[in-house]
Amino acid sequence: MEALIPELKSRGYRIATIKHSVHSLDFDKPDKDSWRHIQAGSDATTVVSPDQVVLIKPATEEPDLNKIALLFGENYDIILAEGFKQSSTPKIEVHRKVVGPPLSHTNNLIAIATDEPLETKIRQFPLHDIKGLADFLENSFIKPK
């Protein structure tokens, strides 16, 4: 993703990203104003500084990827997400031979970026072919919309 983002940005696209974490996040600390706002009953709060905006929205269950994407509004041409293997959104697997075989039973797999040729009908790109992958995304998802 770190290589794909600047390639898409160089083409003039507005990019947003979502990163899934299996660990709890610790942005909101007890006795901070934002923490007190949530404790008082606010459904969400935003912490704003001169260089960042952080939305804090408590969740009782892990939100669906599409619901998370809605938080961005319509200010972006494409939203790239890392993780979310179980979602129904289109996926590109990043496969490295040293890690083991590619994932199996992945819903809506549209491409694989890989360091080895694989026996599959899924579209493949060498790991270093960022331009080719960006062309694929541009022609298949960004421009048609």
N, CA and C atoms as an extended XYZ file, in Angstrom:
435
Properties=species:S:1:pos:R:3:atomname:S:1:resname:S:1:resid:I:1 pbc="F F F"
N         0.824       -1.191        0.000 N   MET     1
C         0.000        0.000        0.000 CA  MET     1
C         0.866        1.251        0.000 C   MET     1
N         2.010        1.189        0.684 N   GLU     2
C         2.859        2.374        0.751 CA  GLU     2
C         3.370        2.790       -0.622 C   GLU     2
N         3.510        1.853       -1.553 N   ALA     3
C         3.942        2.187       -2.910 CA  ALA     3
C         2.750        2.544       -3.798 C   ALA     3
N         1.607        1.926       -3.561 N   LEU     4
C         0.422        2.172       -4.383 CA  LEU     4
C        -0.164        3.558       -4.134 C   LEU     4
N        -0.156        4.006       -2.901 N   ILE     5
C        -0.734        5.312       -2.562 CA  ILE     5
C        -0.061        6.435       -3.349 C   ILE     5
N         1.279        6.569       -3.335 N   PRO     6
C         1.878        7.673       -4.097 CA  PRO     6
C         1.652        7.544       -5.603 C   PRO     6
N         1.576        6.313       -6.118 N   GLU     7
C         1.311        6.138       -7.555 CA  GLU     7
C        -0.073        6.676       -7.906 C   GLU     7
N        -1.073        6.343       -7.109 N   LEU     8
C        -2.418        6.854       -7.367 CA  LEU     8
C        -2.498        8.357       -7.132 C   LEU     8
N        -1.802        8.851       -6.107 N   LYS     9
C        -1.770       10.300       -5.850 CA  LYS     9
C        -1.143       11.043       -7.024 C   LYS     9
N        -0.098       10.472       -7.636 N   SER    10
C         0.568       11.128       -8.766 CA  SER    10
C        -0.360       11.241       -9.975 C   SER    10
N        -1.416       10.437       -9.989 N   ARG    11
C        -2.406       10.484      -11.067 CA  ARG    11
C        -3.548       11.444      -10.739 C   ARG    11
N        -3.440       12.093       -9.589 N   GLY    12
C        -4.425       13.103       -9.222 CA  GLY    12
C        -5.584       12.606       -8.379 C   GLY    12
N        -5.517       11.381       -7.882 N   TYR    13
C        -6.625       10.845       -7.101 CA  TYR    13
C        -6.495       11.187       -5.631 C   TYR    13
N        -7.645       11.346       -5.010 N   ARG    14
C        -7.716       11.568       -3.567 CA  ARG    14
C        -7.886       10.199       -2.919 C   ARG    14
N        -6.967        9.852       -2.031 N   ILE    15
C        -6.900        8.514       -1.449 CA  ILE    15
C        -7.173        8.582        0.047 C   ILE    15
N        -7.927        7.614        0.526 N   ALA    16
C        -8.091        7.406        1.967 CA  ALA    16
C        -7.735        5.950        2.241 C   ALA    16
N        -7.280        5.663        3.435 N   THR    17
C        -6.951        4.284        3.792 CA  THR    17
C        -7.596        3.919        5.130 C   THR    17
N        -7.842        2.631        5.267 N   ILE    18
C        -8.361        2.080        6.511 CA  ILE    18
C        -7.464        0.903        6.871 C   ILE    18
N        -6.987        0.877        8.081 N   LYS    19
C        -6.124       -0.204        8.559 CA  LYS    19
C        -6.842       -0.954        9.668 C   LYS    19
N        -7.013       -2.252        9.481 N   HIS    20
C        -7.635       -3.078       10.507 CA  HIS    20
C        -6.578       -3.504       11.517 C   HIS    20
N        -6.941       -3.503       12.783 N   SER    21
C        -6.043       -3.981       13.830 CA  SER    21
C        -6.799       -4.984       14.689 C   SER    21
N        -6.148       -6.058       15.024 N   VAL    22
C        -6.769       -7.037       15.917 CA  VAL    22
C        -6.584       -6.627       17.377 C   VAL    22
N        -5.786       -5.601       17.612 N   HIS    23
C        -5.516       -5.125       18.966 CA  HIS    23
C        -6.397       -3.919       19.283 C   HIS    23
N        -6.705       -3.734       20.545 N   SER    24
C        -7.450       -2.551       20.974 CA  SER    24
C        -6.593       -1.316       20.770 C   SER    24
N        -7.246       -0.223       20.423 N   LEU    25
C        -6.530        1.044       20.233 CA  LEU    25
C        -6.635        1.867       21.503 C   LEU    25
N        -5.644        2.678       21.763 N   ASP    26
C        -5.598        3.434       23.005 CA  ASP    26
C        -5.386        4.918       22.716 C   ASP    26
N        -6.342        5.513       21.991 N   PHE    27
C        -6.229        6.943       21.687 CA  PHE    27
C        -6.829        7.801       22.793 C   PHE    27
N        -7.811        7.252       23.459 N   ASP    28
C        -8.594        8.031       24.405 CA  ASP    28
C        -8.256        7.596       25.824 C   ASP    28
N        -7.648        8.462       26.582 N   LYS    29
C        -7.184        8.129       27.926 CA  LYS    29
C        -8.129        8.707       28.983 C   LYS    29
N        -8.302        7.977       30.074 N   PRO    30
C        -9.128        8.521       31.160 CA  PRO    30
C        -8.625        9.897       31.594 C   PRO    30
N        -9.570       10.722       31.941 N   ASP    31
C        -9.341       12.083       32.425 CA  ASP    31
C        -8.963       13.081       31.327 C   ASP    31
N        -8.942       12.654       30.049 N   LYS    32
C        -8.804       13.603       28.938 CA  LYS    32
C       -10.204       14.089       28.590 C   LYS    32
N       -10.313       15.296       28.023 N   ASP    33
C       -11.625       15.845       27.675 CA  ASP    33
C       -12.414       14.914       26.767 C   ASP    33
N       -11.759       14.352       25.743 N   SER    34
C       -12.475       13.473       24.821 CA  SER    34
C       -13.031       12.247       25.544 C   SER    34
N       -12.274       11.696       26.463 N   TRP    35
C       -12.720       10.549       27.254 CA  TRP    35
C       -13.938       10.937       28.094 C   TRP    35
N       -13.869       12.116       28.714 N   ARG    36
C       -14.985       12.584       29.550 CA  ARG    36
C       -16.227       12.832       28.704 C   ARG    36
N       -16.052       13.314       27.479 N   HIS    37
C       -17.207       13.535       26.591 CA  HIS    37
C       -17.921       12.210       26.309 C   HIS    37
N       -17.143       11.172       26.004 N   ILE    38
C       -17.729        9.859       25.735 CA  ILE    38
C       -18.381        9.310       27.010 C   ILE    38
N       -17.718        9.450       28.138 N   GLN    39
C       -18.273        8.971       29.403 CA  GLN    39
C       -19.571        9.702       29.735 C   GLN    39
N       -19.694       10.954       29.322 N   ALA    40
C       -20.902       11.740       29.579 CA  ALA    40
C       -22.048       11.342       28.655 C   ALA    40
N       -21.745       10.561       27.605 N   GLY    41
C       -22.815       10.077       26.738 CA  GLY    41
C       -22.714       10.458       25.277 C   GLY    41
N       -21.677       11.204       24.887 N   SER    42
C       -21.514       11.536       23.476 CA  SER    42
C       -21.324       10.253       22.672 C   SER    42
N       -21.988       10.145       21.527 N   ASP    43
C       -21.858        8.948       20.694 CA  ASP    43
C       -20.546        8.924       19.932 C   ASP    43
N       -19.927       10.081       19.767 N   ALA    44
C       -18.631       10.187       19.085 CA  ALA    44
C       -18.024       11.525       19.459 C   ALA    44
N       -16.712       11.608       19.355 N   THR    45
C       -16.028       12.877       19.592 CA  THR    45
C       -14.846       12.960       18.635 C   THR    45
N       -14.439       14.150       18.351 N   THR    46
C       -13.292       14.368       17.477 CA  THR    46
C       -12.276       15.214       18.217 C   THR    46
N       -11.032       14.777       18.166 N   VAL    47
C        -9.935       15.535       18.741 CA  VAL    47
C        -9.208       16.197       17.572 C   VAL    47
N        -9.053       17.500       17.657 N   VAL    48
C        -8.475       18.267       16.555 CA  VAL    48
C        -7.242       19.010       17.048 C   VAL    48
N        -6.165       18.924       16.275 N   SER    49
C        -4.954       19.698       16.541 CA  SER    49
C        -4.575       20.384       15.233 C   SER    49
N        -3.554       21.240       15.241 N   PRO    50
C        -3.161       21.903       13.988 CA  PRO    50
C        -2.749       20.931       12.879 C   PRO    50
N        -2.366       19.686       13.231 N   ASP    51
C        -1.891       18.777       12.186 CA  ASP    51
C        -2.626       17.437       12.103 C   ASP    51
N        -3.671       17.220       12.927 N   GLN    52
C        -4.398       15.953       12.879 CA  GLN    52
C        -5.839       16.121       13.327 C   GLN    52
N        -6.673       15.213       12.829 N   VAL    53
C        -8.048       15.080       13.288 CA  VAL    53
C        -8.255       13.600       13.583 C   VAL    53
N        -8.701       13.284       14.798 N   VAL    54
C        -8.935       11.901       15.177 CA  VAL    54
C       -10.386       11.774       15.639 C   VAL    54
N       -11.118       10.852       15.004 N   LEU    55
C       -12.494       10.567       15.392 CA  LEU    55
C       -12.477        9.411       16.381 C   LEU    55
N       -13.151        9.589       17.499 N   ILE    56
C       -13.270        8.519       18.486 CA  ILE    56
C       -14.750        8.170       18.570 C   ILE    56
N       -15.043        6.947       18.228 N   LYS    57
C       -16.431        6.478       18.217 CA  LYS    57
C       -16.449        5.099       18.852 C   LYS    57
N       -16.892        5.002       20.097 N   PRO    58
C       -16.920        3.699       20.756 CA  PRO    58
C       -17.791        2.713       19.966 C   PRO    58
N       -17.396        1.445       19.998 N   ALA    59
C       -18.138        0.412       19.292 CA  ALA    59
C       -18.382       -0.762       20.230 C   ALA    59
N       -19.578       -1.318       20.164 N   THR    60
C       -19.875       -2.495       20.970 CA  THR    60
C       -19.527       -3.764       20.208 C   THR    60
N       -19.368       -3.630       18.877 N   GLU    61
C       -18.909       -4.733       18.040 CA  GLU    61
C       -18.111       -4.124       16.897 C   GLU    61
N       -17.271       -4.938       16.279 N   GLU    62
C       -16.431       -4.419       15.201 CA  GLU    62
C       -17.304       -3.978       14.026 C   GLU    62
N       -17.168       -2.727       13.597 N   PRO    63
C       -18.018       -2.239       12.511 CA  PRO    63
C       -17.646       -2.846       11.155 C   PRO    63
N       -18.627       -2.936       10.297 N   ASP    64
C       -18.467       -3.408        8.928 CA  ASP    64
C       -17.601       -2.412        8.148 C   ASP    64
N       -16.793       -2.918        7.236 N   LEU    65
C       -15.896       -2.069        6.438 CA  LEU    65
C       -16.660       -0.977        5.697 C   LEU    65
N       -17.801       -1.297        5.129 N   ASN    66
C       -18.577       -0.289        4.400 CA  ASN    66
C       -19.060        0.832        5.315 C   ASN    66
N       -19.413        0.501        6.543 N   LYS    67
C       -19.837        1.526        7.499 CA  LYS    67
C       -18.662        2.425        7.883 C   LYS    67
N       -17.493        1.832        8.005 N   ILE    68
C       -16.301        2.631        8.317 CA  ILE    68
C       -16.004        3.584        7.162 C   ILE    68
N       -16.098        3.085        5.937 N   ALA    69
C       -15.822        3.911        4.757 CA  ALA    69
C       -16.778        5.103        4.686 C   ALA    69
N       -18.007        4.944        5.149 N   LEU    70
C       -18.966        6.048        5.132 CA  LEU    70
C       -18.501        7.231        5.980 C   LEU    70
N       -17.660        6.960        6.987 N   LEU    71
C       -17.147        8.041        7.838 CA  LEU    71
C       -16.311        9.043        7.049 C   LEU    71
N       -15.729        8.587        5.932 N   PHE    72
C       -14.912        9.475        5.101 CA  PHE    72
C       -15.749       10.433        4.269 C   PHE    72
N       -17.007       10.135        4.075 N   GLY    73
C       -17.840       10.962        3.199 CA  GLY    73
C       -17.465       10.717        1.746 C   GLY    73
N       -17.707       11.692        0.911 N   GLU    74
C       -17.469       11.550       -0.528 CA  GLU    74
C       -16.255       12.350       -0.993 C   GLU    74
N       -15.312       12.593       -0.104 N   ASN    75
C       -14.153       13.423       -0.432 CA  ASN    75
C       -13.003       12.659       -1.074 C   ASN    75
N       -13.176       11.360       -1.343 N   TYR    76
C       -12.074       10.546       -1.842 CA  TYR    76
C       -12.499        9.770       -3.078 C   TYR    76
N       -11.547        9.568       -3.982 N   ASP    77
C       -11.821        8.818       -5.205 CA  ASP    77
C       -11.758        7.315       -4.965 C   ASP    77
N       -10.900        6.905       -4.052 N   ILE    78
C       -10.783        5.482       -3.730 CA  ILE    78
C       -10.340        5.342       -2.276 C   ILE    78
N       -10.888        4.322       -1.626 N   ILE    79
C       -10.505        4.000       -0.258 CA  ILE    79
C        -9.846        2.633       -0.293 C   ILE    79
N        -8.613        2.569        0.169 N   LEU    80
C        -7.871        1.314        0.233 CA  LEU    80
C        -7.897        0.829        1.679 C   LEU    80
N        -8.177       -0.439        1.860 N   ALA    81
C        -8.238       -1.002        3.210 CA  ALA    81
C        -7.252       -2.153        3.331 C   ALA    81
N        -6.631       -2.243        4.480 N   GLU    82
C        -5.710       -3.344        4.771 CA  GLU    82
C        -6.349       -4.217        5.840 C   GLU    82
N        -6.410       -5.510        5.570 N   GLY    83
C        -7.070       -6.433        6.486 CA  GLY    83
C        -8.472       -6.734        5.967 C   GLY    83
N        -9.415       -6.926        6.849 N   PHE    84
C       -10.821       -7.147        6.496 CA  PHE    84
C       -10.999       -8.319        5.537 C   PHE    84
N       -10.296       -9.412        5.783 N   LYS    85
C       -10.334      -10.579        4.889 CA  LYS    85
C       -11.733      -11.151        4.728 C   LYS    85
N       -12.576      -10.998        5.719 N   GLN    86
C       -13.911      -11.602        5.668 CA  GLN    86
C       -14.954      -10.709        5.006 C   GLN    86
N       -14.623       -9.468        4.694 N   SER    87
C       -15.617       -8.576        4.080 CA  SER    87
C       -15.877       -8.996        2.634 C   SER    87
N       -16.955       -8.491        2.072 N   SER    88
C       -17.316       -8.837        0.696 CA  SER    88
C       -16.739       -7.855       -0.324 C   SER    88
N       -15.971       -6.884        0.125 N   THR    89
C       -15.405       -5.900       -0.798 CA  THR    89
C       -14.321       -6.542       -1.669 C   THR    89
N       -14.056       -5.981       -2.856 N   PRO    90
C       -12.995       -6.508       -3.719 CA  PRO    90
C       -11.647       -6.485       -3.002 C   PRO    90
N       -10.862       -7.546       -3.207 N   LYS    91
C        -9.587       -7.677       -2.495 CA  LYS    91
C        -8.432       -7.953       -3.435 C   LYS    91
N        -7.278       -7.429       -3.057 N   ILE    92
C        -6.012       -7.745       -3.713 CA  ILE    92
C        -5.134       -8.359       -2.633 C   ILE    92
N        -4.718       -9.584       -2.859 N   GLU    93
C        -3.842      -10.242       -1.891 CA  GLU    93
C        -2.396       -9.901       -2.215 C   GLU    93
N        -1.619       -9.608       -1.189 N   VAL    94
C        -0.179       -9.444       -1.329 CA  VAL    94
C         0.430      -10.755       -0.848 C   VAL    94
N         1.045      -11.483       -1.777 N   HIS    95
C         1.583      -12.808       -1.469 CA  HIS    95
C         3.103      -12.803       -1.629 C   HIS    95
N         3.772      -13.308       -0.596 N   ARG    96
C         5.220      -13.510       -0.651 CA  ARG    96
C         5.502      -14.989       -0.416 C   ARG    96
N         6.336      -15.550       -1.254 N   LYS    97
C         6.654      -16.978       -1.205 CA  LYS    97
C         7.130      -17.404        0.184 C   LYS    97
N         7.970      -16.589        0.836 N   VAL    98
C         8.532      -16.969        2.136 CA  VAL    98
C         7.471      -17.066        3.230 C   VAL    98
N         6.316      -16.434        3.037 N   VAL    99
C         5.266      -16.459        4.048 CA  VAL    99
C         4.464      -17.758        3.982 C   VAL    99
N         4.426      -18.378        2.810 N   GLY   100
C         3.651      -19.600        2.645 CA  GLY   100
C         2.685      -19.472        1.486 C   GLY   100
N         1.768      -20.410        1.370 N   PRO   101
C         0.851      -20.386        0.232 CA  PRO   101
C        -0.114      -19.201        0.321 C   PRO   101
N        -0.683      -18.840       -0.835 N   PRO   102
C        -1.671      -17.752       -0.819 CA  PRO   102
C        -2.867      -18.135        0.050 C   PRO   102
N        -3.610      -17.127        0.456 N   LEU   103
C        -4.820      -17.385        1.239 CA  LEU   103
C        -5.792      -18.209        0.408 C   LEU   103
N        -6.522      -19.040        1.076 N   SER   104
C        -7.548      -19.795        0.353 CA  SER   104
C        -8.918      -19.314        0.830 C   SER   104
N        -9.895      -19.477        0.003 N   HIS   105
C       -11.278      -19.112        0.331 CA  HIS   105
C       -11.425      -17.629        0.649 C   HIS   105
N       -10.800      -16.778       -0.129 N   THR   106
C       -10.931      -15.342        0.063 CA  THR   106
C       -12.089      -14.850       -0.795 C   THR   106
N       -13.052      -14.187       -0.165 N   ASN   107
C       -14.201      -13.648       -0.888 CA  ASN   107
C       -13.791      -12.502       -1.808 C   ASN   107
N       -14.255      -12.540       -3.046 N   ASN   108
C       -14.116      -11.430       -3.985 CA  ASN   108
C       -12.661      -11.032       -4.244 C   ASN   108
N       -11.785      -12.004       -4.390 N   LEU   109
C       -10.378      -11.742       -4.709 CA  LEU   109
C       -10.278      -11.349       -6.187 C   LEU   109
N        -9.783      -10.138       -6.461 N   ILE   110
C        -9.732       -9.640       -7.835 CA  ILE   110
C        -8.325       -9.675       -8.417 C   ILE   110
N        -7.309       -9.742       -7.561 N   ALA   111
C        -5.929       -9.758       -8.049 CA  ALA   111
C        -5.003      -10.216       -6.928 C   ALA   111
N        -3.805      -10.632       -7.347 N   ILE   112
C        -2.757      -11.008       -6.398 CA  ILE   112
C        -1.481      -10.292       -6.812 C   ILE   112
N        -0.874       -9.588       -5.886 N   ALA   113
C         0.470       -9.034       -6.091 CA  ALA   113
C         1.415      -10.047       -5.463 C   ALA   113
N         2.345      -10.580       -6.263 N   THR   114
C         3.113      -11.724       -5.789 CA  THR   114
C         4.567      -11.674       -6.245 C   THR   114
N         5.423      -12.399       -5.517 N   ASP   115
C         6.831      -12.495       -5.890 CA  ASP   115
C         7.140      -13.821       -6.575 C   ASP   115
N         6.080      -14.579       -6.914 N   GLU   116
C         6.265      -15.840       -7.639 CA  GLU   116
C         5.034      -16.079       -8.513 C   GLU   116
N         5.214      -16.727       -9.655 N   PRO   117
C         4.045      -17.063      -10.472 CA  PRO   117
C         3.193      -18.103       -9.748 C   PRO   117
N         1.893      -17.923       -9.789 N   LEU   118
C         0.978      -18.834       -9.119 CA  LEU   118
C         0.051      -19.482      -10.138 C   LEU   118
N        -0.356      -20.697       -9.849 N   GLU   119
C        -1.306      -21.385      -10.718 CA  GLU   119
C        -2.718      -21.022      -10.272 C   GLU   119
N        -3.237      -19.964      -10.855 N   THR   120
C        -4.569      -19.473      -10.525 CA  THR   120
C        -5.095      -18.672      -11.701 C   THR   120
N        -6.407      -18.551      -11.782 N   LYS   121
C        -7.019      -17.737      -12.830 CA  LYS   121
C        -7.152      -16.281      -12.400 C   LYS   121
N        -6.836      -16.007      -11.151 N   ILE   122
C        -6.906      -14.643      -10.627 CA  ILE   122
C        -5.800      -13.815      -11.261 C   ILE   122
N        -6.104      -12.573      -11.606 N   ARG   123
C        -5.125      -11.662      -12.208 CA  ARG   123
C        -3.929      -11.502      -11.279 C   ARG   123
N        -2.708      -11.609      -11.811 N   GLN   124
C        -1.489      -11.507      -11.003 CA  GLN   124
C        -0.636      -10.329      -11.458 C   GLN   124
N         0.023       -9.718      -10.496 N   PHE   125
C         0.970       -8.638      -10.753 CA  PHE   125
C         2.238       -8.931       -9.965 C   PHE   125
N         3.412       -8.708      -10.564 N   PRO   126
C         4.635       -8.796       -9.755 CA  PRO   126
C         4.572       -7.744       -8.638 C   PRO   126
N         5.167       -8.042       -7.496 N   LEU   127
C         5.136       -7.098       -6.377 CA  LEU   127
C         5.615       -5.703       -6.762 C   LEU   127
N         6.591       -5.631       -7.666 N   HIS   128
C         7.162       -4.330       -8.041 CA  HIS   128
C         6.361       -3.608       -9.127 C   HIS   128
N         5.309       -4.238       -9.683 N   ASP   129
C         4.529       -3.615      -10.764 CA  ASP   129
C         3.412       -2.740      -10.205 C   ASP   129
N         3.802       -1.713       -9.505 N   ILE   130
C         2.846       -0.791       -8.889 CA  ILE   130
C         2.052       -0.055       -9.964 C   ILE   130
N         2.720        0.342      -11.043 N   LYS   131
C         2.034        1.046      -12.130 CA  LYS   131
C         0.949        0.152      -12.740 C   LYS   131
N         1.260       -1.125      -12.985 N   GLY   132
C         0.281       -2.050      -13.535 CA  GLY   132
C        -0.905       -2.247      -12.605 C   GLY   132
N        -0.635       -2.359      -11.323 N   LEU   133
C        -1.698       -2.519      -10.343 CA  LEU   133
C        -2.561       -1.255      -10.275 C   LEU   133
N        -1.911       -0.102      -10.310 N   ALA   134
C        -2.650        1.165      -10.303 CA  ALA   134
C        -3.498        1.295      -11.569 C   ALA   134
N        -2.958        0.899      -12.727 N   ASP   135
C        -3.739        0.911      -13.979 CA  ASP   135
C        -4.977        0.032      -13.826 C   ASP   135
N        -4.797       -1.160      -13.263 N   PHE   136
C        -5.896       -2.092      -13.054 CA  PHE   136
C        -6.979       -1.468      -12.170 C   PHE   136
N        -6.590       -0.875      -11.049 N   LEU   137
C        -7.557       -0.237      -10.150 CA  LEU   137
C        -8.241        0.940      -10.825 C   LEU   137
N        -7.447        1.729      -11.525 N   GLU   138
C        -7.988        2.906      -12.204 CA  GLU   138
C        -9.035        2.497      -13.239 C   GLU   138
N        -8.711        1.516      -14.059 N   ASN   139
C        -9.604        1.109      -15.143 CA  ASN   139
C       -10.789        0.263      -14.667 C   ASN   139
N       -10.624       -0.450      -13.567 N   SER   140
C       -11.674       -1.337      -13.102 CA  SER   140
C       -12.586       -0.704      -12.049 C   SER   140
N       -12.055        0.248      -11.263 N   PHE   141
C       -12.833        0.752      -10.135 CA  PHE   141
C       -12.961        2.266      -10.074 C   PHE   141
N       -11.910        3.002      -10.390 N   ILE   142
C       -11.978        4.444      -10.204 CA  ILE   142
C       -12.710        5.126      -11.363 C   ILE   142
N       -12.237        4.936      -12.577 N   LYS   143
C       -12.832        5.601      -13.746 CA  LYS   143
C       -14.278        5.192      -14.000 C   LYS   143
N       -14.632        3.906      -13.864 N   PRO   144
C       -16.027        3.538      -14.131 CA  PRO   144
C       -17.020        4.222      -13.201 C   PRO   144
N       -16.583        4.616      -12.015 N   LYS   145
C       -17.497        5.233      -11.045 CA  LYS   145
C       -17.602        6.718      -11.302 C   LYS   145
